[in-house]
Amino acid sequence: MPDLDLLTLDETAERARISMRTLLKLVAEGRGPVITKLGARTFVRADHFAQWIEGNAQTSRHRSSIELTNPLTEQPHG
């Protein structure tokens, strides 16, 4: 059996910098990372987490989809 790096749901939410509530909502909607159940415990494999992050990453190359604004003036930077 391969040596798997398993993350708890708390660790997954922390690494993704989202709340547990948001993580559970994403998983329930099928938009979160793949979960693995071992008995009563729930985990996310580290490789599945990495794939999920890569699949949802946005890059700054798509500037039109990411509007940067100055919070003091609400005017676009640039």
Number of C-alpha atoms within 10 A of each C-alpha: 3 4 5 9 10 18 19 16 17 14 14 21 17 13 11 15 10 12 13 16 10 12 21 16 13 13 14 10 9 10 13 17 22 15 17 15 9 8 6 5 9 13 19 19 18 16 15 15 20 13 14 16 14 10 9 11 8 12 9 8 8 9 10 8 10 11 10 13 12 10 9 6 8 9 11 10 10 6
